[in-house]
Amino acid sequence: MLTGSITACYPDTDQEDETAVAGEVYFFPAGHILKYRDQTSHLEFNPAYALQHLMNAIQQVADRATGTHPAG
């Protein structure tokens, strides 16, 4: 985390919220929702397969919302 802070919340679990602040390295496991309470600058590294899985899920939600379907 370069500047600011990020809080990870884990809905429908007993896991407590976690906050990373400037100067810290963080890892938030899957299933979190992020809250940015102030302006934040950070650098993230994610496995390519996990990022692609996320992007596919986002695209599916967008397609359903707009009534479009991917080509193919």
PyMOL CGO cylinders between C-alpha atoms (Angstrom):
from pymol import cmd
from pymol.cgo import CYLINDER

trace = [
    CYLINDER, 0.00, 0.00, 0.00, 1.57, 3.25, -1.10, 0.3, 1, 1, 1, 1, 1, 1,
    CYLINDER, 1.57, 3.25, -1.10, -0.92, 5.80, 0.25, 0.3, 1, 1, 1, 1, 1, 1,
    CYLINDER, -0.92, 5.80, 0.25, -4.31, 5.69, 1.93, 0.3, 1, 1, 1, 1, 1, 1,
    CYLINDER, -4.31, 5.69, 1.93, -6.00, 2.55, 3.19, 0.3, 1, 1, 1, 1, 1, 1,
    CYLINDER, -6.00, 2.55, 3.19, -8.21, -0.32, 2.07, 0.3, 1, 1, 1, 1, 1, 1,
    CYLINDER, -8.21, -0.32, 2.07, -10.59, -2.30, 4.27, 0.3, 1, 1, 1, 1, 1, 1,
    CYLINDER, -10.59, -2.30, 4.27, -11.63, -5.81, 3.27, 0.3, 1, 1, 1, 1, 1, 1,
    CYLINDER, -11.63, -5.81, 3.27, -15.03, -6.99, 4.50, 0.3, 1, 1, 1, 1, 1, 1,
    CYLINDER, -15.03, -6.99, 4.50, -16.17, -10.61, 4.33, 0.3, 1, 1, 1, 1, 1, 1,
    CYLINDER, -16.17, -10.61, 4.33, -19.98, -10.68, 4.10, 0.3, 1, 1, 1, 1, 1, 1,
    CYLINDER, -19.98, -10.68, 4.10, -21.90, -13.68, 5.41, 0.3, 1, 1, 1, 1, 1, 1,
    CYLINDER, -21.90, -13.68, 5.41, -18.86, -14.97, 7.33, 0.3, 1, 1, 1, 1, 1, 1,
    CYLINDER, -18.86, -14.97, 7.33, -17.50, -14.68, 10.84, 0.3, 1, 1, 1, 1, 1, 1,
    CYLINDER, -17.50, -14.68, 10.84, -14.23, -13.27, 9.50, 0.3, 1, 1, 1, 1, 1, 1,
    CYLINDER, -14.23, -13.27, 9.50, -13.43, -9.83, 10.85, 0.3, 1, 1, 1, 1, 1, 1,
    CYLINDER, -13.43, -9.83, 10.85, -12.75, -6.86, 8.59, 0.3, 1, 1, 1, 1, 1, 1,
    CYLINDER, -12.75, -6.86, 8.59, -9.08, -6.27, 7.74, 0.3, 1, 1, 1, 1, 1, 1,
    CYLINDER, -9.08, -6.27, 7.74, -7.50, -2.91, 6.95, 0.3, 1, 1, 1, 1, 1, 1,
    CYLINDER, -7.50, -2.91, 6.95, -4.23, -2.29, 5.14, 0.3, 1, 1, 1, 1, 1, 1,
    CYLINDER, -4.23, -2.29, 5.14, -2.63, 1.14, 5.44, 0.3, 1, 1, 1, 1, 1, 1,
    CYLINDER, -2.63, 1.14, 5.44, 0.20, 2.98, 3.69, 0.3, 1, 1, 1, 1, 1, 1,
    CYLINDER, 0.20, 2.98, 3.69, 3.53, 1.21, 4.11, 0.3, 1, 1, 1, 1, 1, 1,
    CYLINDER, 3.53, 1.21, 4.11, 1.99, -2.26, 4.55, 0.3, 1, 1, 1, 1, 1, 1,
    CYLINDER, 1.99, -2.26, 4.55, 1.92, -5.30, 2.30, 0.3, 1, 1, 1, 1, 1, 1,
    CYLINDER, 1.92, -5.30, 2.30, -1.45, -7.03, 2.29, 0.3, 1, 1, 1, 1, 1, 1,
    CYLINDER, -1.45, -7.03, 2.29, -3.22, -10.18, 1.16, 0.3, 1, 1, 1, 1, 1, 1,
    CYLINDER, -3.22, -10.18, 1.16, -7.00, -10.40, 1.24, 0.3, 1, 1, 1, 1, 1, 1,
    CYLINDER, -7.00, -10.40, 1.24, -8.36, -13.91, 0.55, 0.3, 1, 1, 1, 1, 1, 1,
    CYLINDER, -8.36, -13.91, 0.55, -11.19, -14.49, -1.92, 0.3, 1, 1, 1, 1, 1, 1,
    CYLINDER, -11.19, -14.49, -1.92, -14.70, -13.54, -0.88, 0.3, 1, 1, 1, 1, 1, 1,
    CYLINDER, -14.70, -13.54, -0.88, -13.95, -9.98, 0.18, 0.3, 1, 1, 1, 1, 1, 1,
    CYLINDER, -13.95, -9.98, 0.18, -15.55, -6.65, -0.63, 0.3, 1, 1, 1, 1, 1, 1,
    CYLINDER, -15.55, -6.65, -0.63, -13.18, -3.69, -0.57, 0.3, 1, 1, 1, 1, 1, 1,
    CYLINDER, -13.18, -3.69, -0.57, -13.92, -0.30, 0.97, 0.3, 1, 1, 1, 1, 1, 1,
    CYLINDER, -13.92, -0.30, 0.97, -11.82, 2.72, 0.11, 0.3, 1, 1, 1, 1, 1, 1,
    CYLINDER, -11.82, 2.72, 0.11, -12.37, 5.39, 2.76, 0.3, 1, 1, 1, 1, 1, 1,
    CYLINDER, -12.37, 5.39, 2.76, -9.83, 7.85, 1.36, 0.3, 1, 1, 1, 1, 1, 1,
    CYLINDER, -9.83, 7.85, 1.36, -7.78, 8.39, -1.76, 0.3, 1, 1, 1, 1, 1, 1,
    CYLINDER, -7.78, 8.39, -1.76, -5.57, 5.34, -2.20, 0.3, 1, 1, 1, 1, 1, 1,
    CYLINDER, -5.57, 5.34, -2.20, -2.59, 4.34, -4.27, 0.3, 1, 1, 1, 1, 1, 1,
    CYLINDER, -2.59, 4.34, -4.27, -1.52, 0.70, -4.29, 0.3, 1, 1, 1, 1, 1, 1,
    CYLINDER, -1.52, 0.70, -4.29, 0.14, -1.95, -6.44, 0.3, 1, 1, 1, 1, 1, 1,
    CYLINDER, 0.14, -1.95, -6.44, -1.44, -5.37, -6.75, 0.3, 1, 1, 1, 1, 1, 1,
    CYLINDER, -1.44, -5.37, -6.75, -0.13, -8.67, -8.04, 0.3, 1, 1, 1, 1, 1, 1,
    CYLINDER, -0.13, -8.67, -8.04, -2.68, -11.34, -8.87, 0.3, 1, 1, 1, 1, 1, 1,
    CYLINDER, -2.68, -11.34, -8.87, -2.38, -14.75, -10.52, 0.3, 1, 1, 1, 1, 1, 1,
    CYLINDER, -2.38, -14.75, -10.52, -3.40, -14.42, -14.18, 0.3, 1, 1, 1, 1, 1, 1,
    CYLINDER, -3.40, -14.42, -14.18, -5.96, -17.24, -13.96, 0.3, 1, 1, 1, 1, 1, 1,
    CYLINDER, -5.96, -17.24, -13.96, -7.68, -15.61, -10.98, 0.3, 1, 1, 1, 1, 1, 1,
    CYLINDER, -7.68, -15.61, -10.98, -7.82, -12.25, -12.73, 0.3, 1, 1, 1, 1, 1, 1,
    CYLINDER, -7.82, -12.25, -12.73, -9.29, -13.86, -15.87, 0.3, 1, 1, 1, 1, 1, 1,
    CYLINDER, -9.29, -13.86, -15.87, -11.90, -15.68, -13.78, 0.3, 1, 1, 1, 1, 1, 1,
    CYLINDER, -11.90, -15.68, -13.78, -12.90, -12.36, -12.19, 0.3, 1, 1, 1, 1, 1, 1,
    CYLINDER, -12.90, -12.36, -12.19, -13.04, -10.55, -15.53, 0.3, 1, 1, 1, 1, 1, 1,
    CYLINDER, -13.04, -10.55, -15.53, -15.24, -13.32, -16.99, 0.3, 1, 1, 1, 1, 1, 1,
    CYLINDER, -15.24, -13.32, -16.99, -17.66, -13.03, -14.07, 0.3, 1, 1, 1, 1, 1, 1,
    CYLINDER, -17.66, -13.03, -14.07, -17.83, -9.24, -14.44, 0.3, 1, 1, 1, 1, 1, 1,
    CYLINDER, -17.83, -9.24, -14.44, -18.50, -9.61, -18.18, 0.3, 1, 1, 1, 1, 1, 1,
    CYLINDER, -18.50, -9.61, -18.18, -21.33, -12.08, -17.54, 0.3, 1, 1, 1, 1, 1, 1,
    CYLINDER, -21.33, -12.08, -17.54, -23.01, -9.68, -15.11, 0.3, 1, 1, 1, 1, 1, 1,
    CYLINDER, -23.01, -9.68, -15.11, -22.61, -6.80, -17.59, 0.3, 1, 1, 1, 1, 1, 1,
    CYLINDER, -22.61, -6.80, -17.59, -24.04, -8.93, -20.41, 0.3, 1, 1, 1, 1, 1, 1,
    CYLINDER, -24.04, -8.93, -20.41, -27.08, -9.86, -18.33, 0.3, 1, 1, 1, 1, 1, 1,
    CYLINDER, -27.08, -9.86, -18.33, -27.60, -6.21, -17.30, 0.3, 1, 1, 1, 1, 1, 1,
    CYLINDER, -27.60, -6.21, -17.30, -27.47, -4.94, -20.88, 0.3, 1, 1, 1, 1, 1, 1,
    CYLINDER, -27.47, -4.94, -20.88, -29.14, -7.92, -22.56, 0.3, 1, 1, 1, 1, 1, 1,
    CYLINDER, -29.14, -7.92, -22.56, -26.10, -8.61, -24.75, 0.3, 1, 1, 1, 1, 1, 1,
    CYLINDER, -26.10, -8.61, -24.75, -24.32, -11.86, -25.34, 0.3, 1, 1, 1, 1, 1, 1,
    CYLINDER, -24.32, -11.86, -25.34, -20.64, -12.39, -26.11, 0.3, 1, 1, 1, 1, 1, 1,
    CYLINDER, -20.64, -12.39, -26.11, -19.74, -13.27, -29.68, 0.3, 1, 1, 1, 1, 1, 1,
    CYLINDER, -19.74, -13.27, -29.68, -18.64, -16.78, -30.38, 0.3, 1, 1, 1, 1, 1, 1,
]
cmd.load_cgo(trace, "trace")
